[in-house]
Amino acid sequence: MGKNYTSINFFSSDTRADLNRYSTNYSFKSFCKAVLTHPGARFMFLYRKCQETSNKSIFGLFYRFWFSRISRRSAIEIPHACKLGRGLYMGHFKAIIINQNAKIGVNCNISQGVTIGRESRGKREGSPKIGDRVLIGANSVVVGNISIGDDVLIAPLTFVNFDVPANSVVLGNPAKIVSNKGSHGYIKKILI
């Protein structure tokens, strides 16, 4: 039985919650396997380390360099200053763009090709606030100073620029709320 990484101070509670979404158990071996083999786990580990360390320390510089390198190689634009809730899962890892002022809740899933962006003018000027346990499908766009409630499922290829209440399923371009069943059953391995 591997060493339980929940007891190691090297991993913050946010990092442990992220890694729980990618690994099969809480062992140190399972964590290492997730970071080495899954780009999403590696990205989230580096993201958390960039937030936890000073950019003036040698470790902080190392983590920022590695984070920058993996971001460029995978076409991911998520600044380490962005506010991502714990337990974020990126199952398919390419071309994800999140504005630095966006806020994402806990235990969310983001698919490939997703853009969470800022609207630069008009009544929705600003960046989105996304609730807990939200699933954002492939190639979806969420823009503007809008609020996405908890337990929302945003279907693939959906353009959302309006407030979405909790427990909704949003579909289409332009988006429409088509159900109140939400993301229940789609978000797995939640650790709070």
WOZI-V134327 format. One record per helix or strand of 3 or more residues. SS is the DSSP state (~ for helix, > for strand). FROM is the first residue (numbers start at 1). TO is the last residue. Records with the same first field share a line. If there is no record, write none. Layout:
# WOZI-V134327
SS->FROM-TO + FROM-TO
This chain:
# WOZI-V134327
~->5-7 + 13-20 + 28-37 + 39-52 + 58-74
>->115-119 + 141-143 + 169-171 + 176-179
